[in-house]
């Protein structure tokens, strides 16, 4: 572990409030949270930063580990240790808990099972936004960790050193992962975020992009951990596609700037994928107990052209023979 004084000695303005607030939500991450926190603490910056850790009533040793780090770094780490699980009550951590606590000019996000590997990540992203006032949000490249294997993306070869992201390019390719995100705090109003029933990280990006451009910075700064305990990875392919469809559909309905050909195409693609995944559930008891699969099928068929409907019918016949 680095010493707290050693971290602070690198900051030119020790008496000022943090320039960056790092927000970390965690739940049952006892095997990962140390690596996450160490990745934050290893950041080499000329400016102060704070770390706000929100633990959602973990049932393992995660809160104990978080408290140990907070006691060692009291000037850097702040904690919110829930006694009752907030996620199950549909309380959003960002808008209701951590965003209002953030004091920084910029906010960086990383969940407690992911981690950073570039010690200059924050410095590079802040320097870019300080030099480019027409940009409000940044992301970087990352690895996906499966077991002990680090799997790279193809962004290094397929994208330029700085790739501009706006409503015409968002999700093409899907390089905007939350663990690398850093944005201007004043670009997102937490109260606006709370207006979205299907709010996700994409909602955050869309709200920020209403105030300026985004930049994908093509260097590998973090590791996205794919594991069986991940909240999203445990969901069925249908849920993943359909929840993303509902999210993008809501963004289109509530954010006029998002009504571009690109975003409409992403929404149509997600609905199609949801409908085809729903077909696979028809023989399961799960299909009878939830309404969303049939909702996806009905909406898809209502909007699809004749050729796509015929293709869908053929897939239905094949799966039911």
MIKE-325855 format. One record per residue (C-alpha): residue number from 1; chain; x, y, z. Coordinates in steps of 0.001 Angstrom, whole numbers, plus 524288, in hexadecimal, padded with zeros to 5 digits. Example, Ala and Ser with C-alpha at 12.3 -4.5 7.8 and 13.67 -1.06 7.14 Angstrom:
2
REC  seq  mol      u      v      w
REC    1    A  8300C  7EE6C  81E78
REC    2    A  83566  7FBDC  81BE4
# end
This chain:
321
REC  seq  mol      u      v      w
REC    1    A  80000  80000  80000
REC    2    A  8047A  80DD2  7FD29
REC    3    A  8057E  81744  80865
REC    4    A  7FB0E  821D8  808D7
REC    5    A  8052B  82CAE  80A49
REC    6    A  80C81  827A6  7FE6A
REC    7    A  80028  828E4  7F645
REC    8    A  7FD03  8367E  7FB38
REC    9    A  80AF7  83B4B  7F920
REC   10    A  808F7  83A03  7EA6B
REC   11    A  7FDAA  843A1  7EABD
REC   12    A  8016F  8519B  7E7C7
REC   13    A  7F58A  8574D  7EE9D
REC   14    A  7F465  84FEB  7FB5D
REC   15    A  7EAC0  85989  80154
REC   16    A  7E0D0  85998  7F66A
REC   17    A  7D50D  850BF  7F4E0
REC   18    A  7D6B3  84499  7EC51
REC   19    A  7D75B  84655  7DDAC
REC   20    A  7D255  83877  7DB66
REC   21    A  7C87C  8309F  7E32D
REC   22    A  7C9DC  82208  7E0F1
REC   23    A  7BCD8  81B3E  7E36C
REC   24    A  7BD36  80CAF  7E641
REC   25    A  7B127  80449  7E8A3
REC   26    A  7B3AE  7F6E1  7EE3F
REC   27    A  7AC2E  7EAD5  7F28D
REC   28    A  7B1EF  7DDBF  7F6C2
REC   29    A  7BF11  7E0F3  7F096
REC   30    A  7C80F  7DC34  7FB6D
REC   31    A  7D0B6  7D539  7F183
REC   32    A  7D211  7E150  7E8EA
REC   33    A  7D09D  7EDEA  7F09F
REC   34    A  7DED2  7EEC0  7F521
REC   35    A  7E392  7EEA6  7E71A
REC   36    A  7D974  7F8F4  7E3B3
REC   37    A  7DD69  80215  7EEB7
REC   38    A  7EBE2  80025  7EC1B
REC   39    A  7E98E  8040E  7DDF2
REC   40    A  7E3A5  810D4  7E2BA
REC   41    A  7EE46  81387  7ECA4
REC   42    A  7F926  81124  7E2CD
REC   43    A  7F479  81C6C  7DA57
REC   44    A  7FF57  82649  7D806
REC   45    A  7F921  833B7  7D743
REC   46    A  7FCD4  841E7  7D927
REC   47    A  7EF74  84464  7DEFC
REC   48    A  7E7E7  83F7A  7EADA
REC   49    A  7DDEA  834AA  7E945
REC   50    A  7D43F  82E32  7F262
REC   51    A  7CF0B  82056  7F281
REC   52    A  7C0D4  81E13  7F670
REC   53    A  7BDA2  80FC3  7F8B5
REC   54    A  7AF7D  80B83  7F9DC
REC   55    A  7AD7D  7FDB8  7FEF2
REC   56    A  79FB0  7F8A6  7FD1F
REC   57    A  79EB0  7F02F  80957
REC   58    A  7A81C  7E5B5  804C2
REC   59    A  7A6BA  7D898  80B69
REC   60    A  7B536  7D573  80AA0
REC   61    A  7C16D  7DC75  80FA0
REC   62    A  7C09A  7E7BC  805E9
REC   63    A  7BC6D  7F1EC  81024
REC   64    A  7C75F  7EDBF  8193C
REC   65    A  7D182  7EF7E  80E7E
REC   66    A  7CBD0  7FCAA  80A79
REC   67    A  7CC2A  8017D  818A6
REC   68    A  7DA5E  7FD4C  81A01
REC   69    A  7DE28  80552  80E1E
REC   70    A  7D613  810F9  81297
REC   71    A  7DCEE  810CC  81FC9
REC   72    A  7EA3B  81062  8191D
REC   73    A  7E6C9  81B41  80F75
REC   74    A  7DD2F  823F4  816FF
REC   75    A  7E052  83024  80EF6
REC   76    A  7DDB0  82924  8021C
REC   77    A  7D36B  81E90  80415
REC   78    A  7C55F  82105  8084E
REC   79    A  7BBD4  815E6  80A5B
REC   80    A  7AD47  81337  80A47
REC   81    A  7AAFE  805DE  81053
REC   82    A  79CC4  8020C  80EF5
REC   83    A  795FF  7F998  81912
REC   84    A  78B05  7F5EC  80FB2
REC   85    A  78C8A  7F2E1  80145
REC   86    A  788B1  7FE99  7F8FA
REC   87    A  78919  7F821  7EB9B
REC   88    A  77DE2  7EF1F  7EF33
REC   89    A  775F4  7FB24  7F2C3
REC   90    A  778DC  80128  7E570
REC   91    A  78073  80C69  7EB73
REC   92    A  78AAA  81196  7E20F
REC   93    A  79807  8130A  7E842
REC   94    A  79CB5  81DA5  7DF10
REC   95    A  79198  82767  7DFB9
REC   96    A  78D5B  824C4  7EDBA
REC   97    A  79A24  82207  7F4C5
REC   98    A  7A764  82446  7EE89
REC   99    A  7A525  82F30  7E48B
REC  100    A  7A047  838B6  7EF03
REC  101    A  7AC63  835A3  7F739
REC  102    A  7B624  83859  7EC50
REC  103    A  7BE07  844E2  7EDEF
REC  104    A  7C67B  843A0  7E1E3
REC  105    A  7C5E3  84B4A  7D53B
REC  106    A  7C64A  83DF6  7CEA7
REC  107    A  7C05A  830C7  7D20B
REC  108    A  7C689  82398  7CEED
REC  109    A  7BF17  816CD  7D04B
REC  110    A  7C3A1  808F0  7D31F
REC  111    A  7BC52  7FDE0  7D9CF
REC  112    A  7C281  7F5A7  7E461
REC  113    A  7C567  7E9DD  7DBE3
REC  114    A  7CC9A  7F15D  7D129
REC  115    A  7D9B4  7F84B  7D250
REC  116    A  7E322  801F8  7CC0E
REC  117    A  7F09D  7FE70  7C722
REC  118    A  7F5BF  80B55  7C1AC
REC  119    A  7FB18  813FF  7CC84
REC  120    A  7F941  8200B  7C3F5
REC  121    A  7EB2D  81D11  7C025
REC  122    A  7E514  82850  7C79F
REC  123    A  7EFD0  831EA  7C411
REC  124    A  7EE8C  82F12  7B57E
REC  125    A  7DFC3  8305C  7B587
REC  126    A  7DF96  83CD5  7BD99
REC  127    A  7EA54  842E7  7B52F
REC  128    A  7E24A  83FFF  7A8FF
REC  129    A  7D5D0  8460C  7AE5B
REC  130    A  7DD2C  851E1  7B39B
REC  131    A  7E2E0  8541A  7A607
REC  132    A  7D636  8515C  79E95
REC  133    A  7CAD5  858DD  7A489
REC  134    A  7C167  85428  799E9
REC  135    A  7C2B0  84637  79F40
REC  136    A  7BBA2  84237  7ABB4
REC  137    A  7BE25  8339D  7AD42
REC  138    A  7C916  829F0  7AA71
REC  139    A  7CB5C  81B53  7AA21
REC  140    A  7D75D  812DC  7A7BC
REC  141    A  7DA5E  8055F  7A288
REC  142    A  7DA49  7F9DD  7ABF4
REC  143    A  7DC94  7EB44  7AD22
REC  144    A  7D241  7E129  7B079
REC  145    A  7D6EB  7D7AA  7BACD
REC  146    A  7D1AD  7C9D6  7BA0A
REC  147    A  7D7D8  7C1CF  7C4C5
REC  148    A  7E652  7C4F7  7C3B2
REC  149    A  7E5C5  7C8A4  7B552
REC  150    A  7E5D4  7D6EA  7B111
REC  151    A  7DEA7  7D839  7A42C
REC  152    A  7E155  7E4C9  79C84
REC  153    A  7D7AC  7EBD9  793C8
REC  154    A  7DAAC  7EF3A  785AC
REC  155    A  7D937  7FDD1  78847
REC  156    A  7E7E2  7FFFD  787E1
REC  157    A  7E806  7FC65  77986
REC  158    A  7DA56  80092  77583
REC  159    A  7D913  80DF7  77BE3
REC  160    A  7E1A5  81A36  77B91
REC  161    A  7E8FA  81F3D  7877B
REC  162    A  7DD30  827D8  78A91
REC  163    A  7CFE8  823B2  78568
REC  164    A  7C50F  82DB7  786AC
REC  165    A  7B86D  82868  78C5A
REC  166    A  7AB72  82F4A  78A58
REC  167    A  79D8C  82B0F  7875D
REC  168    A  7A1A5  827B9  7797B
REC  169    A  7AC71  81E69  77DE9
REC  170    A  7A869  819E2  78B8F
REC  171    A  7A8FD  80AED  78CD9
REC  172    A  7AF82  8099A  77F6A
REC  173    A  7B7F8  802DF  783FD
REC  174    A  7B3F6  8004E  79203
REC  175    A  7C038  8058A  7986B
REC  176    A  7B9CD  80DA3  7A315
REC  177    A  7BB15  804FA  7AF12
REC  178    A  7B854  80AE0  7BC69
REC  179    A  7C504  806A0  7C2F0
REC  180    A  7CCE0  80FE3  7BA3B
REC  181    A  7C366  81B55  7BA9D
REC  182    A  7C737  828FC  7BF36
REC  183    A  7BE72  834BE  7BD01
REC  184    A  7BBE4  842B3  7C127
REC  185    A  7B388  842BB  7CD69
REC  186    A  7AB4C  84E1C  7C8A4
REC  187    A  7A7CA  846B6  7BC18
REC  188    A  79E47  83DC8  7C35E
REC  189    A  793B8  841F2  7CCDA
REC  190    A  79085  836A1  7D620
REC  191    A  78267  83B31  7D65E
REC  192    A  78190  83970  7C796
REC  193    A  786D0  82BA3  7C8F4
REC  194    A  77C2A  82860  7D2D0
REC  195    A  771BE  82B3F  7C893
REC  196    A  7754D  81ED8  7C129
REC  197    A  76E4A  81254  7C4D8
REC  198    A  777F0  809EF  7BD2E
REC  199    A  78406  811F0  7C060
REC  200    A  79144  80BA4  7BDCB
REC  201    A  79EEB  81055  7BA9B
REC  202    A  79A12  81359  7ACCE
REC  203    A  79099  81D22  7B2C3
REC  204    A  79BE5  823E6  7B980
REC  205    A  7A363  824BD  7ACA3
REC  206    A  7979A  82A1C  7A560
REC  207    A  79546  834A5  7AF8F
REC  208    A  7A399  838A3  7AF0D
REC  209    A  7A3EB  838F2  7A029
REC  210    A  79910  8430E  7A046
REC  211    A  7A368  84C99  7A527
REC  212    A  7AF00  84925  79C88
REC  213    A  7B6A5  83E84  795B1
REC  214    A  7BC75  83210  79AF7
REC  215    A  7C9FF  82C9D  79869
REC  216    A  7CEA0  81E91  79830
REC  217    A  7DD2D  81F63  79B67
REC  218    A  7E3EC  813BF  7956B
REC  219    A  7ECA0  80EA0  7A04F
REC  220    A  7EA39  802DB  7A90E
REC  221    A  7E7B9  807D1  7B6BA
REC  222    A  7DED8  7FE0A  7BD8A
REC  223    A  7DA21  7F013  7BEC9
REC  224    A  7CBE4  7EC07  7BDE2
REC  225    A  7CA37  7DFA5  7C5C7
REC  226    A  7C0F7  7D560  7C037
REC  227    A  7BD00  7CC20  7CB27
REC  228    A  7B176  7C40A  7CFAC
REC  229    A  7AE98  7CD44  7DAD8
REC  230    A  7AC8E  7D900  7D216
REC  231    A  79EE4  7DECA  7D34E
REC  232    A  79D4C  7E0F9  7C4B2
REC  233    A  7A470  7D4D5  7BFED
REC  234    A  79B23  7CC25  7C7B0
REC  235    A  78F7A  7D12A  7BFFE
REC  236    A  78A24  7C993  7B453
REC  237    A  78D98  7CE3C  7A68F
REC  238    A  77F54  7D229  7A4F0
REC  239    A  77FA6  7DACA  7B106
REC  240    A  78C6F  7E10D  7ACDA
REC  241    A  78743  7E46C  79F4C
REC  242    A  779AD  7E898  7A392
REC  243    A  77E1C  7F0F0  7AF07
REC  244    A  7877F  7F7E6  7A5CD
REC  245    A  77C71  7F9B7  79BFC
REC  246    A  7739C  7FFAC  7A65E
REC  247    A  77EB7  8087E  7AA85
REC  248    A  781A0  80D8B  79CC3
REC  249    A  77326  80F02  799B3
REC  250    A  77172  8177A  7A5C3
REC  251    A  77D41  81FB2  7A21D
REC  252    A  77736  82232  794BB
REC  253    A  76A3E  825E8  79ADA
REC  254    A  76FCD  82F49  7A4F8
REC  255    A  77BF0  8350F  79E75
REC  256    A  77918  83BD9  79167
REC  257    A  78799  83CDC  78DF9
REC  258    A  78855  82DFE  78DFD
REC  259    A  77E9B  82C4E  782E4
REC  260    A  788EF  82984  778AB
REC  261    A  78958  81F08  76E49
REC  262    A  79420  81849  775DD
REC  263    A  78CC8  8174A  782C4
REC  264    A  78034  8132C  77BF7
REC  265    A  787DF  80878  77524
REC  266    A  78DB1  803D5  78204
REC  267    A  78011  8033F  787EB
REC  268    A  77AAB  7FB61  77C72
REC  269    A  78613  7F1E4  77D34
REC  270    A  783EC  7EFBF  78BC6
REC  271    A  77561  7ED4D  789DA
REC  272    A  7782F  7E34F  77F40
REC  273    A  7823B  7DC74  787DE
REC  274    A  77895  7DC86  79341
REC  275    A  76DDC  7D65B  78B15
REC  276    A  776A7  7CB8B  7860A
REC  277    A  77BB9  7C8CE  793C9
REC  278    A  76D9B  7C86F  79899
REC  279    A  76ADF  7BD46  78F2B
REC  280    A  7748F  7B4E0  7968B
REC  281    A  76CB9  7B6B6  7A300
REC  282    A  75FA5  7B224  79DAA
REC  283    A  761A8  7A419  7A218
REC  284    A  765F8  7A847  7AFA1
REC  285    A  75D09  7AA34  7BB2E
REC  286    A  763DD  7B74F  7BCB5
REC  287    A  75CDE  7BC25  7B086
REC  288    A  74F8F  7B99B  7B6B0
REC  289    A  752D0  7C10B  7C30F
REC  290    A  757F7  7CDD0  7BD65
REC  291    A  751AA  7D6E0  7B38B
REC  292    A  75DC5  7DD49  7ADA6
REC  293    A  76134  7D2A8  7A398
REC  294    A  753BB  7D342  79D6D
REC  295    A  75415  7E218  79DF5
REC  296    A  760DE  7E1FF  79666
REC  297    A  75B67  7D886  78C45
REC  298    A  74EF0  7E05C  78A5A
REC  299    A  755FE  7ED49  788EF
REC  300    A  75FFA  7E788  77F94
REC  301    A  7559E  7E17E  776C8
REC  302    A  74DEF  7EE23  776DB
REC  303    A  759A6  7F5C0  771C0
REC  304    A  76073  7EB9A  7691C
REC  305    A  75F76  7EB33  75A56
REC  306    A  759DA  7DF77  75316
REC  307    A  766DC  7D8CA  7502D
REC  308    A  76B4B  7D9EE  75E4F
REC  309    A  75E3C  7D4BC  76325
REC  310    A  75FAC  7C8E6  75A38
REC  311    A  76D6E  7C689  75F39
REC  312    A  76872  7C757  76D14
REC  313    A  75D40  7BDE3  76A29
REC  314    A  766E3  7B42B  76448
REC  315    A  76F53  7B4F9  7708B
REC  316    A  76333  7B2B8  778D9
REC  317    A  75F99  7A68E  770E8
REC  318    A  76D6E  7A10F  771F2
REC  319    A  76DB1  7A2D1  780A3
REC  320    A  76085  79C46  78269
REC  321    A  76204  79074  77974
# end
